[in-house]
């Protein structure tokens, strides 16, 4: 098991000014960081990769679909090709970073303006398979796992529960494509946010540890001890990565709906959050 921390708590775009965070996370005990991929190019992420390696850390990444022109489920073939191109860019950046996993809801743009007014159609499911299978071929060349994220119904409509995410992964049918379990979204959408893990463990490639208010893990009501115990019992032994948000992301506020501080401090979030995961994992042995 590896413990990671998503740098979105501080920034949507990691630059040299954020490199000082890396030794602090390493000293806390983290095995790696999750780098947000919303902008930048390969040379930029080669520099970020060096800083991560120099601090003895590993790396995963997260991304979203930026707009309709890059929408994998669009009826417009040019937009679907835009989705392929966007994911190829993200995978190239992952290769530069030496990343192990690219996760996120990379199947449709997020937010109410992109809602269809209904659930996903069979045509949309088929389009997503087409785009994601191409992306998974690129990912295989980069020795990268793709882990698609199921979000709550207020952010998207294509994938909301892990059962549907696992079914989509089965349709894609590629060894480099799976699903991510996120405890925040599971807390909203799943009838049984713990029981759904074991039922779909064969498709889970990545895990986000995220509190019910997206603040410090262990300070809310998400049952992390049960979640971690279930993951360990089911044989999951990959990343447990904290995703927590703060008020430093105004560009994402409309999507994440963060209008107030959710943790006492960033230090509390990554220190107490690490303790929550480590103690939960050790107790599950």
DATA-V286519 format. One record per pair of residues at least 6 apart in sequence whose C-alpha atoms are under 6 Angstrom apart, sorted by the first residue. I is the first residue (numbers start at 1). GAP is how many residues later the second one is. D is the distance in Angstrom with one decimal. If there is no record, write none. Layout:
i gap d
I GAP D
I GAP D
This chain:
i gap d
1 236 4.5
1 237 4.8
1 238 6.0
2 29 5.7
2 236 5.8
2 237 4.7
3 27 5.4
3 28 5.4
3 236 5.7
3 237 5.0
3 238 5.6
4 26 5.7
4 27 5.9
4 28 4.7
4 29 5.0
4 237 4.1
5 28 4.8
5 29 5.8
5 236 5.2
5 237 4.8
6 27 5.7
6 28 4.3
6 236 5.9
6 237 5.3
7 27 6.0
7 28 5.9
9 235 5.8
9 236 4.8
9 237 5.7
12 24 5.6
23 32 5.9
31 26 5.5
32 25 4.6
32 26 4.2
32 27 5.2
33 26 5.2
34 25 5.7
34 26 4.6
34 27 4.8
35 26 4.6
36 25 5.7
36 26 5.1
37 25 5.9
37 26 5.1
42 51 5.1
42 54 5.9
45 51 5.9
45 52 5.8
46 50 5.1
46 51 5.9
49 48 4.6
59 40 4.8
60 39 4.8
60 40 5.4
60 41 4.9
61 41 4.8
62 40 5.4
62 41 4.7
62 42 5.3
63 41 5.3
64 40 5.9
64 41 5.6
64 42 5.1
65 41 5.2
65 43 5.8
65 44 4.9
66 43 5.9
67 42 5.4
69 10 4.6
70 9 5.0
70 12 4.2
70 13 4.0
71 8 5.5
71 9 5.6
71 12 5.2
71 37 5.3
72 8 4.5
72 11 5.0
72 35 5.5
72 56 5.5
72 59 6.0
73 51 4.9
73 54 5.2
73 55 5.3
84 47 5.8
95 47 5.6
100 44 5.2
101 43 5.6
101 44 4.7
101 45 5.9
102 44 5.0
103 43 5.9
103 44 4.6
103 45 5.6
104 44 5.3
104 45 4.8
105 43 5.6
105 44 4.7
110 45 5.6
110 46 5.6
111 44 5.0
119 38 5.9
120 38 5.2
129 43 5.2
133 39 5.6
136 40 5.6
136 41 6.0
140 36 6.0
145 31 4.8
146 30 6.0
146 31 4.8
147 31 4.8
147 32 4.4
147 33 5.1
147 58 5.8
148 31 4.6
148 32 5.6
149 31 5.0
150 9 4.9
150 10 4.8
150 11 5.7
151 9 4.9
151 34 5.6
152 8 5.3
152 33 5.3
165 14 6.0
166 37 5.6
169 9 5.3
178 25 5.1
178 26 5.9
178 27 5.6
179 24 5.7
179 25 4.9
179 26 5.8
180 24 5.5
180 25 5.8
180 26 4.7
180 27 5.5
181 26 4.8
182 25 5.8
182 26 4.6
183 26 5.7
183 27 5.4
184 26 5.1
184 27 5.7
184 28 5.2
186 7 5.1
187 6 5.7
194 33 5.6
206 33 5.8
207 33 5.2
208 32 6.0
208 33 4.9
208 34 5.6
209 32 5.7
209 33 4.6
210 32 5.9
210 33 5.3
211 6 4.9
211 11 5.9
212 10 5.9
214 30 5.0
214 31 5.8
215 29 5.3
215 47 4.5
215 48 5.1
216 47 5.5
216 53 4.5
216 57 6.0
217 56 4.9
218 58 5.8
225 55 5.0
229 55 4.8
246 15 5.7
